[in-house]
Amino acid sequence: MPHALAVVTDEFSERDEHTTYISATLYVERDSQKRIVIGQDGRMLKAIGQSARQEIEQLLGKHVYLDLWVKVWPKWRKKEAELRRLGYRLRGG
């Protein structure tokens, strides 16, 4: 996985008593990183989603529908405002 990767949960909602819906966006800085995360024919993203879904289901004790998206957000690691938007606390700030 690229080092420049951030995950943002866009939606987390209970669909019914047995199912939770989670939509998340994986942000990378370059198109080449996006291709790595998605992988050939989407295989890497599918593997990421399956692994994450299994772990989340164990935590929640119910079925999870996990909807993942990969987007390019150029230079987000170099912009203080973008880091804060992602929830990072900066030293001295």
N, C-alpha and C positions, 0 to 999 in steps of 0.2 A: 504494500500500500504506500502511496505517496505520503511524505511527511506533511505536506500542505493539504490536510484534509480536515474539514470541520463538519459536524453533523448537527442539524437543526431539526427539532421535532416541530412539525407544522400543525399536526392535529393528533390528539390523544382522546378518544371518546369510547364510551361503552355503547356497543350496538345493541346488545341484549345482555341477559345475565350470564351468558356463556361466551361472549365474544367481545374483544376489544379491538378497535381499529386504530392503527398508528400510521401516520404519514410523516415521512422524514426526508429531508434533502441533504445529500452529501455534497459539500462544496469543495472544489479543488481550484487551483490557480491557473491551470493551463489545459488546453485541449488534449495534450499528450497524457496528462494525468487522468483525465476523464476516460480516455480509452483504456488505461490500465485498470481503473476501477470497474468499468463495465466488462472488460475482457472480450475475448472472441465469442461472438454470437451471444453476448450477455451472460456468459457462464460465471464470471467472477462475481458480478452483482447478484446473480441468483444464489451462489454459494454464501455470500455475505448475508443476504436476506434470510436464507434458511437457518444459518447458524445463529443469527441475532434473534430470529423469531423463536427458536427453541429455547434460548436462554430467557427471553422475556416471558414466554409461556410458563416456564418453571417458576419465575418470580411471582407472576400474577395468579397462577393456578387456573388459567382458562385459555381458550383458543385466542390467538392473535392473528389478525389480518395486517400484515406489514407491507406498506406501499412505499417503495424507495425510489427516489429520483436523484440523478447526478447532474450538477450544474457547475459551470465555470464561473468563478468570481475572481477576476484578475487582482492580484496583489493584496488580497484581504489580510494577509499576515503583516503587511508593512504599514497598514493604516490603523492608527489608534482607535478611531471612531468605529471602524468595522470590528475590531477585536472586542471592544466594549459591547457592541450590538450582539456579538456571539456569546457574551457572558463572561469573557475573560477579564480578570482584574489585573491591572498593570501595577508594577512596583511603584511605590511612591504616589499612587493615584487613587 
